[in-house]
Amino acid sequence: MKRNLTSLLTLLLLAGVGRADTVIVTQVNLSFSPQNITVDVGDTVRWIHTGGQHDVVEGTDGTVDGDEAFFGLLNTVSTTFEVVFDPAFLAANPRAGHRYDYFCSPHFAIGMVGSVTVLNVVEVHQVSTSFVPNELVIEIGQTVRWVHSGGNHTVSEGTDGSVNGNEAFHSSLNTGTPTFEVTFDAAFLAANPRPGDRYDYFCSPHFNFGMVGAVTVAPSEPGSAYCFGDGSGTACPCGNAGGAGEGCANDTGSGSVLSATGSASIAANDLVLSATNLTPGPGLYFQGNNAVNSGNGNPFGDGLRCAGGSVVRLEIRFANSGNNFTTESTLSAGWLLISAGQTKRYQYWYRDAGTSPCSSLFNLTNGYEITWEV
């Protein structure tokens, strides 16, 4: 996730963020209207009060626990509340699919909820007979928007310079069609497979002038790591800090790392959790609802407890000797007690029976959080 956010920020700097807009959400009785909105990177969402006592709290659990990406009152004193969904906000508050669910805490139980999905739009500008930038690397789900500046052009997928009807996308780009966009989501990739998920394209009137470009869709992580034992949050129990992005150090002198591959799709059921840099022996993968201590964790054994609240024990696994002791678990979405839109936290709790730094004989990885999708 950190890599993808860095890539997003770089692309936005190169291509430029489109004109920022302000999108209005009005509190109407005990609902938000419109309830679910989609905005571009850089847009502002402004909530407007019309009556009663309300708030706007990011999350899905109905409780205010301090780890929300945003929180604001909405009442006769605070009649408006707004959030700018710019690159800095996205980087500081990563969410799967860049979807920010929110609720009104006094009225959560009766369904006063909403969501903001930030459409990751990267703009490509037509400049004379060129596309700028002409090479993009994006993540799954991002949208590329081509912007016209003058003349008659096309955006046609392919490499042969001719429009023959089998293009994954094709559009004019002129005064009548000043913008054209494609969302490179999983459905688009499945319907239009290309080697390496690379989509070359051209302007048919100016193909011979070299007016071409390409969009490559890189795989993205299903969630994001948090709660590290590297000194960035809660201190490790006996000064046994791990390296950057690791859990607290075990008897190898480094901390273990929890990561994930696959997708956050319940239907796809392809998520795999992996723990690396372990010590020999067993460990337990577990799931919780909450990020403990606002995501900083609390001391527990030789490590930090990062995931808590309605804990579900997932699977016991034994570390193997490959790559300095690793283990992985393929999760079955059918018994995870999850539903679309929920954010769950994961961790691996393992035995450290060697020269356990704090003599507790067990340790934990960093935490990993996933917002599940359909």
SVG drawing of the C-alpha trace seen along z (x, -y; Angstrom):
<svg xmlns="http://www.w3.org/2000/svg" viewBox="-36 -28 56 54">
<polyline fill="none" stroke="black" stroke-width="0.4" points="0.0,0.0 2.8,-2.4 4.3,-1.7 1.0,-2.3 0.4,-5.6 3.9,-6.8 3.2,-5.9 -0.1,-7.7 1.5,-10.9 4.2,-10.8 1.7,-10.3 -0.4,-13.2 2.6,-15.5 3.6,-14.5 0.1,-14.6 -1.5,-17.3 -4.6,-17.0 -7.7,-18.2 -9.7,-21.3 -10.8,-20.7 -14.5,-20.8 -16.6,-21.0 -19.2,-18.3 -22.1,-19.0 -23.7,-16.4 -26.7,-17.6 -27.9,-16.2 -31.6,-15.6 -33.4,-14.5 -31.6,-11.2 -29.8,-10.7 -27.0,-12.0 -28.0,-13.1 -26.6,-12.0 -25.6,-9.0 -22.8,-7.5 -20.7,-9.8 -17.7,-9.5 -15.2,-12.3 -11.8,-13.0 -8.5,-13.3 -8.2,-16.9 -12.0,-17.5 -13.5,-18.8 -16.6,-17.2 -18.7,-19.6 -21.4,-18.3 -24.2,-20.8 -26.4,-20.8 -30.1,-21.4 -31.3,-20.4 -30.7,-18.3 -27.4,-17.0 -25.2,-15.0 -21.6,-14.2 -19.6,-12.9 -17.3,-10.1 -15.1,-8.0 -15.5,-4.2 -18.0,-1.4 -18.4,-0.3 -20.5,-3.1 -18.0,-4.1 -15.6,-7.0 -12.3,-5.4 -9.7,-7.9 -8.4,-6.2 -10.8,-7.8 -9.5,-9.6 -12.0,-12.4 -14.4,-13.5 -16.6,-16.6 -19.6,-17.9 -22.7,-18.9 -25.1,-21.0 -26.4,-24.5 -22.9,-25.7 -20.9,-23.7 -23.2,-24.1 -20.7,-22.8 -17.8,-20.3 -15.5,-19.5 -12.6,-17.3 -10.2,-17.8 -9.4,-14.4 -6.1,-15.4 -3.0,-13.2 -1.7,-14.1 -4.9,-13.0 -5.0,-9.7 -1.4,-9.0 -2.0,-9.6 -5.3,-7.7 -5.1,-4.7 -8.3,-2.7 -8.9,0.2 -10.3,-1.1 -10.0,-4.6 -13.4,-4.2 -14.2,-6.2 -17.3,-5.0 -18.7,-7.2 -21.6,-7.5 -23.4,-9.7 -22.6,-8.2 -25.9,-9.2 -27.9,-7.7 -25.7,-4.9 -28.1,-2.2 -30.9,-3.6 -28.8,-3.7 -27.4,-7.2 -24.3,-6.3 -22.6,-7.2 -19.5,-6.8 -17.0,-8.8 -15.1,-6.9 -12.1,-8.8 -11.8,-8.2 -8.1,-8.0 -8.0,-10.1 -4.7,-10.6 -4.9,-13.1 -3.1,-12.8 -3.0,-16.0 -3.1,-16.2 -0.3,-18.8 0.0,-19.4 0.6,-16.0 1.7,-14.3 0.2,-12.7 1.7,-14.1 2.8,-12.0 2.8,-9.3 3.8,-6.4 1.8,-5.7 2.0,-3.0 -1.2,-2.9 -2.9,-0.6 -6.0,1.4 -9.1,-0.7 -7.5,-4.0 -9.0,-6.1 -7.1,-7.7 -8.6,-10.9 -7.4,-12.3 -7.8,-16.1 -8.1,-17.9 -6.3,-21.2 -6.7,-21.6 -7.2,-19.9 -8.9,-16.7 -7.5,-13.5 -8.5,-10.1 -7.5,-7.9 -7.5,-4.4 -6.1,-1.3 -3.7,0.8 -0.4,0.5 -1.1,0.7 -2.4,-2.8 -5.8,-1.6 -9.2,-1.5 -10.7,1.9 -13.3,2.5 -11.4,4.7 -9.9,2.0 -10.3,2.1 -11.2,-1.6 -11.6,-4.2 -12.8,-7.8 -12.5,-11.0 -10.7,-13.8 -11.7,-17.2 -13.9,-20.3 -17.0,-18.1 -15.4,-15.5 -12.9,-17.5 -12.3,-14.6 -12.3,-10.9 -11.7,-8.5 -11.3,-4.8 -11.4,-3.1 -8.9,-0.2 -10.7,1.9 -10.7,5.7 -13.8,6.0 -12.1,4.0 -8.9,6.0 -10.8,9.3 -12.8,8.2 -9.8,6.9 -6.7,9.0 -3.4,7.7 0.1,9.1 1.5,7.6 -1.7,5.5 -0.1,3.0 -2.5,1.0 -0.8,-0.8 -2.8,-3.4 -2.5,-6.0 -4.1,-8.9 -5.2,-7.6 -4.8,-10.9 -1.3,-11.4 0.0,-7.9 2.7,-8.4 3.9,-11.4 4.5,-9.3 1.4,-10.3 1.2,-7.2 1.1,-6.3 0.7,-3.4 -1.0,-2.6 0.4,0.3 -1.7,1.5 0.4,2.7 -0.9,5.1 -1.9,3.4 -1.9,4.7 -5.2,5.7 -4.7,3.6 -2.1,1.8 0.4,2.6 0.3,0.6 1.5,0.8 5.2,1.2 7.8,2.0 10.3,-0.3 9.8,-3.2 7.3,-5.0 4.5,-4.2 4.4,-2.4 7.8,-1.4 8.6,2.3 8.5,4.0 12.2,4.1 13.7,1.7 13.8,4.5 12.8,2.3 12.7,3.9 13.7,2.4 11.6,0.0 8.2,1.6 8.8,4.6 7.3,5.9 9.4,5.8 12.7,7.7 12.8,11.4 15.9,13.6 17.1,13.1 17.7,9.4 15.1,8.2 11.3,8.0 8.8,10.2 6.7,8.7 3.1,9.5 2.0,8.7 -0.7,9.9 -1.3,10.7 -4.4,11.4 -7.4,9.1 -9.8,7.8 -12.7,9.4 -14.9,11.7 -16.2,13.3 -12.7,13.9 -11.5,15.5 -7.9,15.3 -6.3,13.4 -3.1,14.8 -1.4,13.6 2.3,14.1 4.6,13.7 8.4,13.5 11.5,13.3 10.1,15.6 11.7,18.0 11.2,21.8 7.9,23.1 4.2,22.5 2.1,19.3 -1.5,18.2 -3.1,15.9 -5.9,14.0 -8.4,11.3 -9.9,8.4 -12.2,5.5 -10.1,2.8 -6.7,1.2 -5.5,1.3 -4.4,-2.0 -5.3,-4.0 -3.1,-1.7 0.0,-2.1 -0.5,1.2 0.1,2.1 3.0,4.1 2.3,7.9 5.0,10.5 8.0,9.4 5.9,7.5 2.9,5.3 -0.8,6.3 -2.1,4.4 -5.4,6.2 -8.2,6.6 -12.0,6.6 -14.1,9.6 -11.0,11.6 -11.3,14.6 -8.6,17.3 -8.0,18.1 -5.3,20.7 -2.2,22.2 0.8,22.5 4.4,23.6 7.2,21.5 9.3,23.2 13.0,22.6 12.7,21.0 13.7,17.3 14.8,17.2 11.6,18.9 8.3,17.9 4.7,19.0 1.6,18.2 -2.2,18.7 -4.8,18.8 -7.9,17.4 -11.3,18.8 -13.7,15.9 -16.6,18.2 -15.6,18.4 -14.1,15.0 -17.3,13.5 -16.9,10.6 -19.1,8.6 -18.4,6.0 -17.4,2.6 -16.0,3.9 -12.4,3.2 -10.7,6.1 -7.2,6.2 -4.8,9.1 -1.7,10.2 0.5,13.3 1.3,14.3 4.3,16.7 6.5,18.6 10.0,17.3 11.6,20.0 15.2,19.1 16.9,16.1 13.6,14.2 14.6,10.6 12.2,9.9 12.0,13.5 8.3,13.8 8.9,16.6 6.4,15.1 6.2,12.2 4.0,10.7 4.3,9.3 3.1,5.8 -0.6,5.4 -2.3,5.5 -5.7,4.0 -8.1,4.8 -11.4,3.2 -13.3,6.0 -15.2,5.6 -17.9,7.7"/>
</svg>
